[in-house]
Amino acid sequence: MRHFGIIGYPLVQSFSAKYFNEKFATSGIDAEYSLYPTEVENLKLTVERLLYALDGMNVTIPYKQAIIPYLDRLDETAEAIGAVNVIHKHVGYNTDCLGFIDSIRPLLRA
C-alpha cells in the first residue's frame, strides 16, 4: 500500500483525506491519504519522519515556506515562487501557481 498525506496546521478544514481516499477507492489504487496536523515546534521532527514514511505529501499553510530547508531540492517553479505545496521523493514542487493560472486563463482576453 502507498501512503500519502498533508501537513499543516490546523487541518480541520481540509477535505483532502476524504477526497483522495474516495479517489483511490474508486480507481482501484492501493493507497491511503492521511492528515498530519503539526504544531510549528514539532515541524522538523514531523517532516523528517514523514519524508521517509510517505510516498508523497501535500503542504498547506503555514508551512509552505518553512518546509523548504528540510528538502533535498526544489523544482524550478517552487524555487522561483519560494513556496512548496507538493513533496515527492524529498523534492519540493509548487502546483498552486499552475492551478491559479489555469483557473483565470478563461477569463483573460487575448
C-alpha positions, 0 to 999 in steps of 0.5 A, spaced: 500 500 500 502 507 498 501 512 503 500 519 502 498 525 506 498 533 508 501 537 513 499 543 516 496 546 521 490 546 523 487 541 518 480 541 520 478 544 514 481 540 509 477 535 505 483 532 502 483 525 506 476 524 504 477 526 497 483 522 495 481 516 499 474 516 495 479 517 489 483 511 490 477 507 492 474 508 486 480 507 481 482 501 484 489 504 487 492 501 493 493 507 497 491 511 503 491 519 504 492 521 511 492 528 515 498 530 519 496 536 523 503 539 526 504 544 531 510 549 528 515 546 534 514 539 532 515 541 524 522 538 523 521 532 527 514 531 523 517 532 516 523 528 517 519 522 519 514 523 514 519 524 508 521 517 509 514 514 511 510 517 505 510 516 498 508 523 497 505 529 501 501 535 500 503 542 504 498 547 506 499 553 510 503 555 514 508 551 512 509 552 505 515 556 506 518 553 512 518 546 509 523 548 504 530 547 508 528 540 510 528 538 502 533 535 498 531 540 492 526 544 489 523 544 482 524 550 478 517 553 479 517 552 487 524 555 487 522 561 483 515 562 487 519 560 494 513 556 496 512 548 496 505 545 496 507 538 493 513 533 496 515 527 492 521 523 493 524 529 498 523 534 492 519 540 493 514 542 487 509 548 487 502 546 483 498 552 486 501 557 481 499 552 475 492 551 478 491 559 479 493 560 472 489 555 469 483 557 473 483 565 470 486 563 463 478 563 461 477 569 463 483 573 460 482 576 453 487 575 448 
